[in-house]
Amino acid sequence: MNPDIRTLDLNLLKALDALLDERSVTRAANRLSLTQPAVSGMLNRLRESFGDPLFVRAQRGIVPTLRAEQLAAPVKKLLADIEGMLQPQSFEPLTASMTIRIASTDYALRAVVVPFLSALRVQAPNIRVSVQPVDHQELQNQLDRGEIDLVLVTPEAVTPGLHAMALFDESYVCVLRADHPDALNGRLSLDRFCALDHALVSPAGGGFHGVTDDALEKLGRSRRVTVSVTSFLVLPEILMYSDMIAVVPRRLVEHNIGLSSLKPPIEIPGFTKILAWHERTQRDAGHRWVRSLIVETLRTLN
């Protein structure tokens, strides 16, 4: 009979390995927790599969044929490889080499990705990180296709079926240059807040209305938004060289030299930043480690 992997039971290879080691059907049966007739039957099937007697009777037990001796090392390696596949995956950060693809908002790039990269370079220098903008229309498809591994968004952007965890709750502050006249006062009245020129970040571009304006409208008030930009990253420079102010997430300006933060004169609802990922990476040791590093890095900053 010609050998065919489609009909070869891997349990037969375990029996062959035991027979090669023990040189006895009885001892092999004990090792496998099987009966002697069961192992004898497996040996007969092995002989059919390999077209060779494999073992011949001797004064004490059985001895392998030349064909069986040739199979000994490959069979042991194959069984070890399969056993390794079934064991929990190990991960060594210092020697790991992989690429992590992160979809991030402009805000999360500064508040999450930057401190994460700093920690990553120390603990896992060979892990590469690719950061790309969040495309809400394509996000689920990108995750399904493996084009993105991690997503940094707010809860409403997390689609059903994704794994997700809250990283932190964010609040808003008023930001202005440190030598701004209103910064020296240490507080802003609502009237002064509404009278000043404001800069606003509109990720989609061109917008002059945000959550601050929604909060003002509830009080029957409004502000003057004179500049709208698409990125938080350019905002500090705009404020440094003008008398404008901006309402921004607190984490964006905590360590900005030359800028001051004041409590807004109205209640502005904050938001929660979420880390989300696909089921395909849920159990991967490397991805689990990366996710835990993100969480631990942010915990040390809070």
Secondary structure, DSSP 8 states (H G I E B T S, - for coil): ----TTT--HHHHHHHHHHHHHS-HHHHHHHHT--HHHHHHHHHHHHHHHTS--EEE-SSSEEE-HHHHHHHHHHHHHHHHHHHHHS-----TTT--EEEEEEE-HHHIIIIIHHHHHHHHHH-TTEEEEEEE--TTTHHHHHHHTS-SEEEE-GGG--TT-EEEEEEEE-EEEEEETT-HHHHHT---HHHHHHSEEEEE-TTSS----HHHHHHHHTT---EEEEEES-STTHHHHHHTSS-EEEEEGGGSTT-TTEEEE--SS----EEEEEEE-GGGTT-HHHHHHHHHHHHHHHHH-
